[in-house]
Amino acid sequence: MQVVSIDKVGETIYGCLDDGISYHIFSIDPGCSVEYEESYYLSDYEDYDQFVLSYSQTDPSFCFLETPVVINVTDKEDLTYEVMLGAWRNVWKGEDDS
């Protein structure tokens, strides 16, 4: 699984995951489980760049990563705030929690 977009506003982390089947728009708060807002099948897009261009039509303020970040979780339902906070720190602060 990989993170293709991640940001943090206050304590809420939001972004987009690629689980190998779909892109999932998500948000998560401390002590809560991940909330998935929308999903988009990878097979509906030629590649990652096409998805980014397509989604930017929906939400032009959404920031996608040039290079997705792999996270060590196999099931999107097992994601925790701590895992996503570690991914956010890795992307935006250059810290690696692994």
C-alpha positions in Angstrom: 0.0 0.0 0.0 1.2 3.5 -0.7 0.3 7.1 0.2 -0.1 9.2 -2.9 -1.2 12.4 -1.1 -1.0 13.4 2.6 -1.5 16.6 4.5 -2.3 17.6 8.0 -4.6 20.4 9.2 -4.6 20.7 13.0 -4.7 17.1 14.2 -6.6 15.8 11.2 -4.6 14.0 8.5 -6.1 13.6 5.1 -5.0 12.4 1.7 -5.2 9.5 -0.7 -4.0 5.9 -0.6 -3.3 3.4 -3.4 -4.0 -0.1 -2.2 -3.2 -1.7 -5.5 -6.9 -1.9 -6.5 -8.2 1.6 -6.0 -7.2 5.1 -4.9 -9.0 6.0 -1.6 -9.5 9.5 -0.4 -9.3 9.5 3.4 -9.2 11.5 6.6 -8.3 10.4 10.2 -8.2 12.0 13.6 -6.3 10.9 16.7 -8.1 8.0 18.4 -10.4 7.4 15.5 -10.4 5.0 12.6 -9.8 6.1 9.0 -12.8 7.5 7.2 -12.9 6.9 3.5 -14.8 9.4 1.5 -14.4 8.2 -2.1 -12.6 5.4 -4.0 -11.5 5.3 -7.7 -10.5 2.1 -9.4 -6.9 2.1 -10.7 -8.1 0.3 -13.8 -10.1 3.4 -14.8 -6.9 5.3 -15.4 -3.9 4.6 -17.7 -1.4 5.5 -14.9 -0.9 7.6 -11.8 -0.4 10.8 -13.7 -3.8 10.4 -15.4 -5.5 9.9 -12.0 -3.8 13.0 -10.6 -4.9 15.1 -13.6 -8.4 13.7 -13.4 -8.8 14.3 -9.7 -7.4 17.8 -9.9 -10.5 18.6 -11.9 -12.6 17.6 -8.9 -10.4 19.3 -6.2 -7.7 21.6 -7.6 -6.3 22.2 -4.1 -5.5 18.5 -3.5 -1.7 18.0 -3.4 -0.4 14.7 -4.8 3.1 13.4 -4.2 5.5 13.1 -7.1 6.7 9.8 -5.7 4.2 7.8 -3.6 5.4 6.6 -0.2 5.1 2.9 0.7 3.6 2.2 4.1 3.8 -1.2 5.9 0.1 -2.0 6.1 -1.6 -4.6 4.0 -5.2 -3.8 4.7 -6.6 -0.3 4.5 -8.9 -1.1 7.4 -5.8 -1.6 9.6 -4.5 1.9 9.2 -4.0 3.9 12.4 -3.4 7.5 13.1 0.1 6.8 14.2 0.9 5.1 10.9 -0.4 8.0 8.9 1.3 10.5 11.2 4.6 8.7 10.5 3.9 8.9 6.8 3.1 12.6 7.0 6.3 13.3 9.0 8.3 11.3 6.5 6.9 13.3 3.6 6.8 16.8 5.1 9.5 16.8 7.7 11.9 14.2 6.4 11.6 12.1 9.5 11.3 8.3 9.2 9.5 6.6 12.1 10.3 3.1 10.9 
